[in-house]
Amino acid sequence: MLYSKTIRKSGTQEASVPEMLTRARLYDLVDYEGYNQFDTGVFNFSVPTVFSQPVQRMTGWPAA
């Protein structure tokens, strides 16, 4: 049964709770830990330093 119908009919989702997944079961089904490791690897990077010395200000540019 759709949860929205249950809520409309009884005013609560209490009757649907036994059919619902626990958070642990949902995370297991979608391999949350595997995705979390992938996601961490994607955003856990460093940008290489391009210049070995500070960039000198070009002449004729207004001061910051």
C-alpha positions as CSV (number, residue, x, y, z in Angstrom):
1,M,0.0,0.0,0.0
2,L,1.2,3.5,-0.7
3,Y,2.2,5.3,2.5
4,S,0.4,8.4,1.4
5,K,-2.9,6.4,1.2
6,T,-2.3,5.0,4.6
7,I,-1.6,8.5,6.0
8,R,-4.7,9.9,4.3
9,K,-6.9,7.0,5.6
10,S,-5.7,6.8,9.2
11,G,-3.9,10.1,9.7
12,T,-0.6,8.3,10.6
13,Q,2.0,6.0,9.0
14,E,2.1,3.8,12.1
15,A,0.4,0.8,10.2
16,S,3.1,1.0,7.5
17,V,6.1,1.0,9.8
18,P,6.5,-2.8,9.7
19,E,6.8,-2.7,5.9
20,M,9.5,0.1,6.0
21,L,13.2,-0.5,5.8
22,T,15.4,0.3,8.7
23,R,18.2,2.8,8.0
24,A,20.8,-0.1,8.5
25,R,19.0,-2.2,5.9
26,L,18.6,0.6,3.4
27,Y,22.3,1.5,3.7
28,D,23.1,-2.2,3.2
29,L,20.9,-2.3,0.0
30,V,22.5,0.7,-1.6
31,D,26.1,-0.2,-0.4
32,Y,26.3,3.1,1.4
33,E,29.8,2.3,2.9
34,G,31.2,1.5,-0.6
35,Y,29.7,4.8,-2.0
36,N,31.1,6.7,1.0
37,Q,34.6,5.4,0.3
38,F,34.3,6.3,-3.4
39,D,33.0,9.7,-2.6
40,T,35.8,10.4,-0.1
41,G,38.3,9.4,-2.7
42,V,36.8,11.7,-5.3
43,F,37.0,14.8,-3.0
44,N,40.1,13.9,-1.1
45,F,42.7,15.3,-3.4
46,S,45.3,18.1,-3.4
47,V,46.1,20.6,-6.1
48,P,49.7,20.5,-7.2
49,T,51.7,23.7,-6.7
50,V,52.4,25.2,-10.1
51,F,54.8,28.0,-9.0
52,S,57.9,27.4,-7.0
53,Q,58.1,31.1,-6.1
54,P,55.4,33.7,-5.4
55,V,54.0,35.3,-8.5
56,Q,55.3,38.8,-9.0
57,R,52.8,41.6,-9.5
58,M,52.9,42.9,-13.1
59,T,53.8,46.5,-13.4
60,G,51.0,48.9,-14.4
61,W,48.3,47.0,-12.5
62,P,46.5,48.8,-9.7
63,A,47.4,47.8,-6.2
64,A,45.0,45.5,-4.5
